[in-house]
Amino acid sequence: WLSKPKTRFSGHSPIAMLSTSQGTRQVEEVLIQLAEGLVF
């Protein structure tokens, strides 16, 4: 999951998004949503 490009990250992989603080926040938000069952 971390290495595959995602539409929600404009075609970037979550692991690539972790190189910036803004990207890290976006990935963190998705992980929180997954944990809370808000993302399918």
mmCIF file of the N, C-alpha and C atoms, coordinates in Angstrom:
data_MODEL
# 
_entry.id   MODEL 
# 
loop_
_atom_site.group_PDB 
_atom_site.id 
_atom_site.type_symbol 
_atom_site.label_atom_id 
_atom_site.label_alt_id 
_atom_site.label_comp_id 
_atom_site.label_asym_id 
_atom_site.label_entity_id 
_atom_site.label_seq_id 
_atom_site.pdbx_PDB_ins_code 
_atom_site.Cartn_x 
_atom_site.Cartn_y 
_atom_site.Cartn_z 
_atom_site.occupancy 
_atom_site.B_iso_or_equiv 
_atom_site.pdbx_formal_charge 
_atom_site.auth_seq_id 
_atom_site.auth_comp_id 
_atom_site.auth_asym_id 
_atom_site.auth_atom_id 
_atom_site.pdbx_PDB_model_num 
ATOM 1   N N  . TRP A 1 1  ? 0.827   -1.178 0.000  1.00 0.00 ? 1  TRP A N  1 
ATOM 2   C CA . TRP A 1 1  ? 0.000   0.000  0.000  1.00 0.00 ? 1  TRP A CA 1 
ATOM 3   C C  . TRP A 1 1  ? 0.875   1.247  0.000  1.00 0.00 ? 1  TRP A C  1 
ATOM 4   N N  . LEU A 1 2  ? 1.908   1.270  0.787  1.00 0.00 ? 2  LEU A N  1 
ATOM 5   C CA . LEU A 1 2  ? 2.747   2.473  0.897  1.00 0.00 ? 2  LEU A CA 1 
ATOM 6   C C  . LEU A 1 2  ? 3.509   2.801  -0.379 1.00 0.00 ? 2  LEU A C  1 
ATOM 7   N N  . SER A 1 3  ? 3.826   1.800  -1.179 1.00 0.00 ? 3  SER A N  1 
ATOM 8   C CA . SER A 1 3  ? 4.661   2.062  -2.357 1.00 0.00 ? 3  SER A CA 1 
ATOM 9   C C  . SER A 1 3  ? 3.881   2.241  -3.656 1.00 0.00 ? 3  SER A C  1 
ATOM 10  N N  . LYS A 1 4  ? 2.576   2.000  -3.646 1.00 0.00 ? 4  LYS A N  1 
ATOM 11  C CA . LYS A 1 4  ? 1.773   2.124  -4.869 1.00 0.00 ? 4  LYS A CA 1 
ATOM 12  C C  . LYS A 1 4  ? 1.186   3.528  -4.996 1.00 0.00 ? 4  LYS A C  1 
ATOM 13  N N  . PRO A 1 5  ? 1.240   4.111  -6.197 1.00 0.00 ? 5  PRO A N  1 
ATOM 14  C CA . PRO A 1 5  ? 0.661   5.450  -6.412 1.00 0.00 ? 5  PRO A CA 1 
ATOM 15  C C  . PRO A 1 5  ? -0.834  5.461  -6.085 1.00 0.00 ? 5  PRO A C  1 
ATOM 16  N N  . LYS A 1 6  ? -1.272  6.557  -5.494 1.00 0.00 ? 6  LYS A N  1 
ATOM 17  C CA . LYS A 1 6  ? -2.676  6.702  -5.106 1.00 0.00 ? 6  LYS A CA 1 
ATOM 18  C C  . LYS A 1 6  ? -3.267  7.960  -5.728 1.00 0.00 ? 6  LYS A C  1 
ATOM 19  N N  . THR A 1 7  ? -4.489  7.856  -6.208 1.00 0.00 ? 7  THR A N  1 
ATOM 20  C CA . THR A 1 7  ? -5.188  8.998  -6.797 1.00 0.00 ? 7  THR A CA 1 
ATOM 21  C C  . THR A 1 7  ? -5.317  10.135 -5.799 1.00 0.00 ? 7  THR A C  1 
ATOM 22  N N  . ARG A 1 8  ? -5.613  9.812  -4.555 1.00 0.00 ? 8  ARG A N  1 
ATOM 23  C CA . ARG A 1 8  ? -5.821  10.851 -3.541 1.00 0.00 ? 8  ARG A CA 1 
ATOM 24  C C  . ARG A 1 8  ? -4.556  11.651 -3.258 1.00 0.00 ? 8  ARG A C  1 
ATOM 25  N N  . PHE A 1 9  ? -3.399  11.117 -3.653 1.00 0.00 ? 9  PHE A N  1 
ATOM 26  C CA . PHE A 1 9  ? -2.133  11.834 -3.490 1.00 0.00 ? 9  PHE A CA 1 
ATOM 27  C C  . PHE A 1 9  ? -1.598  12.303 -4.843 1.00 0.00 ? 9  PHE A C  1 
ATOM 28  N N  . SER A 1 10 ? -2.499  12.570 -5.759 1.00 0.00 ? 10 SER A N  1 
ATOM 29  C CA . SER A 1 10 ? -2.157  13.052 -7.110 1.00 0.00 ? 10 SER A CA 1 
ATOM 30  C C  . SER A 1 10 ? -1.187  12.118 -7.826 1.00 0.00 ? 10 SER A C  1 
ATOM 31  N N  . GLY A 1 11 ? -1.390  10.823 -7.653 1.00 0.00 ? 11 GLY A N  1 
ATOM 32  C CA . GLY A 1 11 ? -0.572  9.834  -8.337 1.00 0.00 ? 11 GLY A CA 1 
ATOM 33  C C  . GLY A 1 11 ? 0.738   9.503  -7.651 1.00 0.00 ? 11 GLY A C  1 
ATOM 34  N N  . HIS A 1 12 ? 0.990   10.091 -6.499 1.00 0.00 ? 12 HIS A N  1 
ATOM 35  C CA . HIS A 1 12 ? 2.206   9.785  -5.738 1.00 0.00 ? 12 HIS A CA 1 
ATOM 36  C C  . HIS A 1 12 ? 1.915   8.641  -4.776 1.00 0.00 ? 12 HIS A C  1 
ATOM 37  N N  . SER A 1 13 ? 2.954   7.919  -4.411 1.00 0.00 ? 13 SER A N  1 
ATOM 38  C CA . SER A 1 13 ? 2.779   6.869  -3.413 1.00 0.00 ? 13 SER A CA 1 
ATOM 39  C C  . SER A 1 13 ? 2.809   7.484  -2.018 1.00 0.00 ? 13 SER A C  1 
ATOM 40  N N  . PRO A 1 14 ? 2.145   6.849  -1.066 1.00 0.00 ? 14 PRO A N  1 
ATOM 41  C CA . PRO A 1 14 ? 2.190   7.368  0.297  1.00 0.00 ? 14 PRO A CA 1 
ATOM 42  C C  . PRO A 1 14 ? 3.620   7.495  0.828  1.00 0.00 ? 14 PRO A C  1 
ATOM 43  N N  . ILE A 1 15 ? 4.491   6.559  0.488  1.00 0.00 ? 15 ILE A N  1 
ATOM 44  C CA . ILE A 1 15 ? 5.874   6.627  0.976  1.00 0.00 ? 15 ILE A CA 1 
ATOM 45  C C  . ILE A 1 15 ? 6.584   7.861  0.426  1.00 0.00 ? 15 ILE A C  1 
ATOM 46  N N  . ALA A 1 16 ? 6.292   8.240  -0.818 1.00 0.00 ? 16 ALA A N  1 
ATOM 47  C CA . ALA A 1 16 ? 6.887   9.446  -1.399 1.00 0.00 ? 16 ALA A CA 1 
ATOM 48  C C  . ALA A 1 16 ? 6.329   10.698 -0.737 1.00 0.00 ? 16 ALA A C  1 
ATOM 49  N N  . MET A 1 17 ? 5.087   10.637 -0.304 1.00 0.00 ? 17 MET A N  1 
ATOM 50  C CA . MET A 1 17 ? 4.457   11.786 0.346  1.00 0.00 ? 17 MET A CA 1 
ATOM 51  C C  . MET A 1 17 ? 5.098   12.097 1.696  1.00 0.00 ? 17 MET A C  1 
ATOM 52  N N  . LEU A 1 18 ? 5.754   11.117 2.293  1.00 0.00 ? 18 LEU A N  1 
ATOM 53  C CA . LEU A 1 18 ? 6.352   11.308 3.611  1.00 0.00 ? 18 LEU A CA 1 
ATOM 54  C C  . LEU A 1 18 ? 7.588   12.197 3.588  1.00 0.00 ? 18 LEU A C  1 
ATOM 55  N N  . SER A 1 19 ? 8.019   12.619 2.409  1.00 0.00 ? 19 SER A N  1 
ATOM 56  C CA . SER A 1 19 ? 9.219   13.465 2.318  1.00 0.00 ? 19 SER A CA 1 
ATOM 57  C C  . SER A 1 19 ? 8.945   14.920 2.684  1.00 0.00 ? 19 SER A C  1 
ATOM 58  N N  . THR A 1 20 ? 7.669   15.296 2.825  1.00 0.00 ? 20 THR A N  1 
ATOM 59  C CA . THR A 1 20 ? 7.330   16.663 3.238  1.00 0.00 ? 20 THR A CA 1 
ATOM 60  C C  . THR A 1 20 ? 6.401   16.601 4.449  1.00 0.00 ? 20 THR A C  1 
ATOM 61  N N  . SER A 1 21 ? 6.389   17.665 5.221  1.00 0.00 ? 21 SER A N  1 
ATOM 62  C CA . SER A 1 21 ? 5.515   17.671 6.400  1.00 0.00 ? 21 SER A CA 1 
ATOM 63  C C  . SER A 1 21 ? 4.044   17.684 5.992  1.00 0.00 ? 21 SER A C  1 
ATOM 64  N N  . GLN A 1 22 ? 3.714   18.393 4.921  1.00 0.00 ? 22 GLN A N  1 
ATOM 65  C CA . GLN A 1 22 ? 2.329   18.418 4.447  1.00 0.00 ? 22 GLN A CA 1 
ATOM 66  C C  . GLN A 1 22 ? 1.908   17.028 3.965  1.00 0.00 ? 22 GLN A C  1 
ATOM 67  N N  . GLY A 1 23 ? 2.782   16.372 3.213  1.00 0.00 ? 23 GLY A N  1 
ATOM 68  C CA . GLY A 1 23 ? 2.491   15.023 2.737  1.00 0.00 ? 23 GLY A CA 1 
ATOM 69  C C  . GLY A 1 23 ? 2.340   14.039 3.883  1.00 0.00 ? 23 GLY A C  1 
ATOM 70  N N  . THR A 1 24 ? 3.187   14.189 4.893  1.00 0.00 ? 24 THR A N  1 
ATOM 71  C CA . THR A 1 24 ? 3.099   13.330 6.072  1.00 0.00 ? 24 THR A CA 1 
ATOM 72  C C  . THR A 1 24 ? 1.752   13.493 6.753  1.00 0.00 ? 24 THR A C  1 
ATOM 73  N N  . ARG A 1 25 ? 1.280   14.725 6.867  1.00 0.00 ? 25 ARG A N  1 
ATOM 74  C CA . ARG A 1 25 ? -0.031  14.973 7.474  1.00 0.00 ? 25 ARG A CA 1 
ATOM 75  C C  . ARG A 1 25 ? -1.144  14.328 6.653  1.00 0.00 ? 25 ARG A C  1 
ATOM 76  N N  . GLN A 1 26 ? -1.032  14.393 5.320  1.00 0.00 ? 26 GLN A N  1 
ATOM 77  C CA . GLN A 1 26 ? -2.065  13.802 4.465  1.00 0.00 ? 26 GLN A CA 1 
ATOM 78  C C  . GLN A 1 26 ? -2.106  12.282 4.631  1.00 0.00 ? 26 GLN A C  1 
ATOM 79  N N  . VAL A 1 27 ? -0.940  11.655 4.653  1.00 0.00 ? 27 VAL A N  1 
ATOM 80  C CA . VAL A 1 27 ? -0.884  10.202 4.835  1.00 0.00 ? 27 VAL A CA 1 
ATOM 81  C C  . VAL A 1 27 ? -1.412  9.833  6.221  1.00 0.00 ? 27 VAL A C  1 
ATOM 82  N N  . GLU A 1 28 ? -1.024  10.599 7.218  1.00 0.00 ? 28 GLU A N  1 
ATOM 83  C CA . GLU A 1 28 ? -1.502  10.352 8.574  1.00 0.00 ? 28 GLU A CA 1 
ATOM 84  C C  . GLU A 1 28 ? -3.026  10.428 8.639  1.00 0.00 ? 28 GLU A C  1 
ATOM 85  N N  . GLU A 1 29 ? -3.604  11.402 7.964  1.00 0.00 ? 29 GLU A N  1 
ATOM 86  C CA . GLU A 1 29 ? -5.060  11.557 7.963  1.00 0.00 ? 29 GLU A CA 1 
ATOM 87  C C  . GLU A 1 29 ? -5.740  10.341 7.332  1.00 0.00 ? 29 GLU A C  1 
ATOM 88  N N  . VAL A 1 30 ? -5.185  9.832  6.239  1.00 0.00 ? 30 VAL A N  1 
ATOM 89  C CA . VAL A 1 30 ? -5.755  8.642  5.599  1.00 0.00 ? 30 VAL A CA 1 
ATOM 90  C C  . VAL A 1 30 ? -5.653  7.444  6.539  1.00 0.00 ? 30 VAL A C  1 
ATOM 91  N N  . LEU A 1 31 ? -4.514  7.285  7.208  1.00 0.00 ? 31 LEU A N  1 
ATOM 92  C CA . LEU A 1 31 ? -4.345  6.161  8.129  1.00 0.00 ? 31 LEU A CA 1 
ATOM 93  C C  . LEU A 1 31 ? -5.323  6.252  9.301  1.00 0.00 ? 31 LEU A C  1 
ATOM 94  N N  . ILE A 1 32 ? -5.570  7.453  9.786  1.00 0.00 ? 32 ILE A N  1 
ATOM 95  C CA . ILE A 1 32 ? -6.553  7.643  10.855 1.00 0.00 ? 32 ILE A CA 1 
ATOM 96  C C  . ILE A 1 32 ? -7.941  7.261  10.353 1.00 0.00 ? 32 ILE A C  1 
ATOM 97  N N  . GLN A 1 33 ? -8.276  7.706  9.143  1.00 0.00 ? 33 GLN A N  1 
ATOM 98  C CA . GLN A 1 33 ? -9.579  7.370  8.570  1.00 0.00 ? 33 GLN A CA 1 
ATOM 99  C C  . GLN A 1 33 ? -9.722  5.860  8.391  1.00 0.00 ? 33 GLN A C  1 
ATOM 100 N N  . LEU A 1 34 ? -8.651  5.196  7.945  1.00 0.00 ? 34 LEU A N  1 
ATOM 101 C CA . LEU A 1 34 ? -8.686  3.739  7.807  1.00 0.00 ? 34 LEU A CA 1 
ATOM 102 C C  . LEU A 1 34 ? -8.917  3.077  9.161  1.00 0.00 ? 34 LEU A C  1 
ATOM 103 N N  . ALA A 1 35 ? -8.219  3.540  10.178 1.00 0.00 ? 35 ALA A N  1 
ATOM 104 C CA . ALA A 1 35 ? -8.348  2.964  11.518 1.00 0.00 ? 35 ALA A CA 1 
ATOM 105 C C  . ALA A 1 35 ? -9.753  3.155  12.078 1.00 0.00 ? 35 ALA A C  1 
ATOM 106 N N  . GLU A 1 36 ? -10.379 4.259  11.725 1.00 0.00 ? 36 GLU A N  1 
ATOM 107 C CA . GLU A 1 36 ? -11.721 4.557  12.223 1.00 0.00 ? 36 GLU A CA 1 
ATOM 108 C C  . GLU A 1 36 ? -12.819 3.996  11.323 1.00 0.00 ? 36 GLU A C  1 
ATOM 109 N N  . GLY A 1 37 ? -12.421 3.338  10.233 1.00 0.00 ? 37 GLY A N  1 
ATOM 110 C CA . GLY A 1 37 ? -13.393 2.731  9.336  1.00 0.00 ? 37 GLY A CA 1 
ATOM 111 C C  . GLY A 1 37 ? -14.082 3.704  8.405  1.00 0.00 ? 37 GLY A C  1 
ATOM 112 N N  . LEU A 1 38 ? -13.481 4.871  8.172  1.00 0.00 ? 38 LEU A N  1 
ATOM 113 C CA . LEU A 1 38 ? -14.109 5.890  7.334  1.00 0.00 ? 38 LEU A CA 1 
ATOM 114 C C  . LEU A 1 38 ? -13.718 5.787  5.866  1.00 0.00 ? 38 LEU A C  1 
ATOM 115 N N  . VAL A 1 39 ? -12.706 4.992  5.550  1.00 0.00 ? 39 VAL A N  1 
ATOM 116 C CA . VAL A 1 39 ? -12.243 4.822  4.171  1.00 0.00 ? 39 VAL A CA 1 
ATOM 117 C C  . VAL A 1 39 ? -12.480 3.371  3.781  1.00 0.00 ? 39 VAL A C  1 
ATOM 118 N N  . PHE A 1 40 ? -13.037 3.180  2.616  1.00 0.00 ? 40 PHE A N  1 
ATOM 119 C CA . PHE A 1 40 ? -13.327 1.815  2.162  1.00 0.00 ? 40 PHE A CA 1 
ATOM 120 C C  . PHE A 1 40 ? -12.418 1.403  1.052  1.00 0.00 ? 40 PHE A C  1 
# 
